[in-house]
Amino acid sequence: MKSLLSVALIASFSLSSAAFAAESSTKKDKKDPDRLICRSEDVLGSRLAKNKRCLTAAQWDEERRAQRTLIDRAQANNYKNN
């Protein structure tokens, strides 16, 4: 019985250390601008259809910046017209 318990404890420690190692390597990868990120986006005019877009982290950041710039310009133009 003690040997079974010992084996179970050793297995749990080895699995937790492997999970920790995998987690620490993904933390380093999260800062990599060339990593690929896939997102599912809704299709306009459809309740069910979705598109999957895969871009690098740098491309997603650039797209977010471009959209934010367009929103800021539209809001600034709206205030000038009123």
N, C-alpha and C positions, 0 to 999 in steps of 0.2 A: 504494500500500500504506500509506503514511504517513497519507494522508487517511482511509482506512478505519479505521485505528487511532485517529486523532484523533476521529472520529465516535463510535467505540465508547467511548472514554474520557469524552467529553462526555455521552453518553447515560447511562453508569453513574453519573457524578457527579450528574446531574440527577435520576435515579431515586432515588438514595440520599438526596438532600436532600429530595425529596418524601416519602419514607418517614419521614424524621426529623421533618418538619413534621407529618405525620399522627400520629406517635407522641406528639409533644409535646402535641398537642391532645387526644388521648385521655387523657393523664395528667391534664390539667385536668378532663376530664369524669368521671374516676373519683371525684373528691371531691364531685360534684354529687349531693345527696340525692334529686333528682327524676328521675334517669336510670332507665330501665327495664332490669331484669335478668330474664331468663327462665331457668328451671331445669327440668330433667326429673326427676320424682320417680317412684319405683317405686309401683305399685298393690299394696296388701296383698292377698294371696290369689292373685296372678298372678305367674308368672315372666317374662312377656313384656311385659305392658301397662305403659305409662308415661303419666303426666300431665305436661303442660307448664304451669307456673305462671309468670306474669309479674307482678312487683311492682316498685315503686320501691325504691331502695336504702334509703330511710328505713323503708319497710314491712318489708323483710327484716330490718333491724336490730331493729325493734320486735318482730317475731315471734321472733327469736333471744333477745331479752331475756325475753319472756314464757315461752318454753320453759325457759330457764335458771331462772327464778323457780319454775316448777312443779317442776322437778327438785330444786331446793334445798329447797322445802317438803316434798316427798315424802320426801327423805332425812332431814330434821329430824324429821318425824313418825315415821319408822321408828325412830329412836334413842330417842324418848320412849316408844314402846310396848314396847321391849325391856327 
